[in-house]
Amino acid sequence: MLAMVQRVSEAHVEVDGQTTGRIGRGLLVLLCAERGDSEAEGERLLAKLLKLRVFSDEGGKMNRSVQDVGGGLLIVSQFTLAADTSGGNRPSFGAAAAPDDGRRLYDAFVQRARESHPEVHTGEFAAMMQVHLVNDGPVTIPMRIAPAAT
């Protein structure tokens, strides 16, 4: 499972001109399920995400998590994170989970996030969205949780 995480001072997502999710200080999480992913990868990614120390402490060091600062999560599905550009100029998205699997894994991730964190907002799966954000820092962290070896 892939995520691009951005520390934001504010962010919101719109679908057809309507805001579907909005946060102040927190993390914008662009989320992509890949072929072979299961809910277990989502669980591990969420656990790491909630503890990721990217917010400043009193000394200015990135030493606090989104939970520590009471920030929000804005979770947006983004299959294009699985893009493969090695074969030319047009990206291939073959590594992304099939749409039904992607939706199931995205929904499970969001549900678990809502059980684990007090402020969680979302985009709309498979919709054309406009994401507005003020990246704070800027701080952008790529995250990948690979399926566990069997």
C-alpha positions as semicolon CSV with decimal commas, in nm:
position;residue;x (nm);y (nm);z (nm)
1;M;0,000;0,000;0,000
2;L;0,130;0,344;-0,090
3;A;0,068;0,684;0,062
4;M;0,195;1,033;-0,003
5;V;0,155;1,221;0,323
6;Q;0,163;1,599;0,340
7;R;0,168;1,802;0,659
8;V;-0,085;2,079;0,603
9;S;-0,207;2,387;0,782
10;E;-0,536;2,335;0,596
11;A;-0,675;2,119;0,317
12;H;-1,003;2,032;0,153
13;V;-1,128;1,821;-0,135
14;E;-1,413;1,899;-0,373
15;V;-1,621;1,678;-0,601
16;D;-1,844;1,857;-0,854
17;G;-1,792;2,185;-0,669
18;Q;-1,902;2,040;-0,334
19;T;-1,662;2,002;-0,044
20;T;-1,651;1,639;0,071
21;G;-1,381;1,678;0,335
22;R;-1,198;1,961;0,511
23;I;-0,932;1,979;0,781
24;G;-0,725;2,247;0,945
25;R;-0,385;2,146;1,078
26;G;-0,315;1,782;1,007
27;L;-0,218;1,534;0,739
28;L;-0,340;1,502;0,383
29;V;-0,304;1,134;0,294
30;L;-0,309;1,039;-0,074
31;L;-0,370;0,663;-0,061
32;C;-0,318;0,388;-0,318
33;A;-0,381;0,016;-0,285
34;E;-0,162;-0,204;-0,504
35;R;-0,223;-0,550;-0,645
36;G;-0,158;-0,806;-0,371
37;D;-0,242;-0,569;-0,086
38;S;-0,477;-0,672;0,193
39;E;-0,631;-0,501;0,492
40;A;-0,320;-0,600;0,689
41;E;-0,107;-0,354;0,490
42;G;-0,364;-0,084;0,554
43;E;-0,354;-0,156;0,929
44;R;0,026;-0,133;0,934
45;L;0,028;0,185;0,726
46;L;-0,233;0,351;0,949
47;A;-0,045;0,257;1,267
48;K;0,274;0,411;1,128
49;L;0,092;0,716;0,993
50;L;-0,072;0,798;1,327
51;K;0,265;0,786;1,502
52;L;0,466;0,962;1,228
53;R;0,651;1,248;1,399
54;V;0,631;1,532;1,148
55;F;0,492;1,813;1,365
56;S;0,723;2,046;1,554
57;D;0,769;2,040;1,929
58;E;0,848;2,346;2,142
59;G;1,211;2,334;2,023
60;G;1,117;2,333;1,655
61;K;1,208;1,968;1,599
62;M;0,973;1,736;1,412
63;N;0,893;1,531;1,717
64;R;0,512;1,515;1,739
65;S;0,253;1,303;1,564
66;V;-0,087;1,401;1,428
67;Q;-0,232;1,239;1,741
68;D;-0,003;1,443;1,966
69;V;-0,116;1,774;1,810
70;G;-0,484;1,683;1,770
71;G;-0,468;1,731;1,393
72;G;-0,707;1,603;1,132
73;L;-0,668;1,342;0,861
74;L;-0,793;1,403;0,507
75;I;-0,775;1,071;0,320
76;V;-0,800;1,082;-0,059
77;S;-0,783;0,779;-0,289
78;Q;-0,519;0,817;-0,559
79;F;-0,443;0,516;-0,778
80;T;-0,194;0,722;-0,980
81;L;0,062;0,676;-0,701
82;A;0,117;0,330;-0,852
83;A;0,233;0,482;-1,180
84;D;0,518;0,313;-1,364
85;T;0,699;0,557;-1,592
86;S;0,990;0,331;-1,685
87;G;0,844;0,226;-2,020
88;G;0,801;0,563;-2,184
89;N;0,618;0,889;-2,145
90;R;0,271;0,752;-2,073
91;P;0,242;0,607;-1,721
92;S;0,117;0,255;-1,669
93;F;-0,106;0,183;-1,371
94;G;-0,092;-0,197;-1,380
95;A;0,045;-0,214;-1,025
96;A;-0,265;-0,046;-0,880
97;A;-0,528;-0,270;-0,727
98;A;-0,831;-0,349;-0,942
99;P;-1,110;-0,094;-0,879
100;D;-1,324;-0,325;-0,662
101;D;-1,024;-0,427;-0,451
102;G;-0,904;-0,066;-0,432
103;R;-1,244;0,052;-0,308
104;R;-1,265;-0,226;-0,049
105;L;-0,916;-0,152;0,084
106;Y;-0,972;0,225;0,081
107;D;-1,303;0,187;0,268
108;A;-1,141;-0,046;0,524
109;F;-0,854;0,201;0,575
110;V;-1,096;0,491;0,627
111;Q;-1,315;0,289;0,865
112;R;-1,014;0,186;1,074
113;A;-0,883;0,545;1,073
114;R;-1,220;0,665;1,205
115;E;-1,204;0,406;1,481
116;S;-0,851;0,517;1,575
117;H;-0,853;0,896;1,532
118;P;-1,113;1,159;1,624
119;E;-1,105;1,370;1,304
120;V;-1,108;1,191;0,969
121;H;-1,244;1,331;0,643
122;T;-1,229;1,193;0,290
123;G;-1,259;1,251;-0,077
124;E;-1,479;1,025;-0,289
125;F;-1,339;0,703;-0,429
126;A;-1,305;0,698;-0,811
127;A;-1,437;1,055;-0,849
128;M;-1,266;1,341;-1,028
129;M;-1,156;1,554;-0,732
130;Q;-0,991;1,888;-0,676
131;V;-0,761;1,880;-0,375
132;H;-0,672;2,215;-0,219
133;L;-0,398;2,233;0,040
134;V;-0,150;2,452;0,213
135;N;0,154;2,230;0,260
136;D;0,314;2,331;0,590
137;G;0,691;2,337;0,564
138;P;0,666;2,201;0,300
139;V;0,668;1,851;0,444
140;T;0,586;1,562;0,210
141;I;0,661;1,202;0,311
142;P;0,623;0,900;0,080
143;M;0,522;0,580;0,260
144;R;0,503;0,223;0,133
145;I;0,396;-0,087;0,321
146;A;0,466;-0,402;0,123
147;P;0,267;-0,721;0,168
148;A;0,420;-0,942;0,435
149;A;0,634;-1,227;0,304
150;T;0,464;-1,564;0,327
